[in-house]
Amino acid sequence: LSAAMETGTVEQSTSKANDPMRVYESYVLGMLQNFDSLPLERIHSMLKMFVVSPAYDKSSKELFEFLDELVLDGKLRFAQGTYSLANKN
């Protein structure tokens, strides 16, 4: 049972690394370095406007799920409907 749980953890972290949304992480982090905080829809529209390779063609729901992962990873903070960098002073 313990080995099965460990295997699940390894598979989960491997799938996170292979997540196609990870290519957009640097864009999101860069945006939030330039702006104190942004709502989901603003991040979504900026990604559609500026990311050309690979083209950003994700839904708001997909972006929400990805940003939620970044919050859980401790990279972003979500408060009052906006995202910001977790470590920004």
VENGISUL-V638512 format. One record per residue. BURIAL is + if it has 16 or more other C-alpha atoms within 10 Angstrom, else -. Layout:
burial
BURIAL
BURIAL
//
This chain:
burial
-
-
-
-
-
-
-
-
-
-
-
-
-
-
-
-
-
-
-
-
+
-
-
+
-
-
+
+
+
-
+
+
-
-
-
-
+
+
-
+
-
-
+
+
-
-
+
-
-
-
-
-
-
-
-
+
-
-
-
-
-
-
+
-
-
+
+
+
-
+
+
-
-
-
+
+
+
+
-
-
-
-
+
+
+
-
-
-
-
//
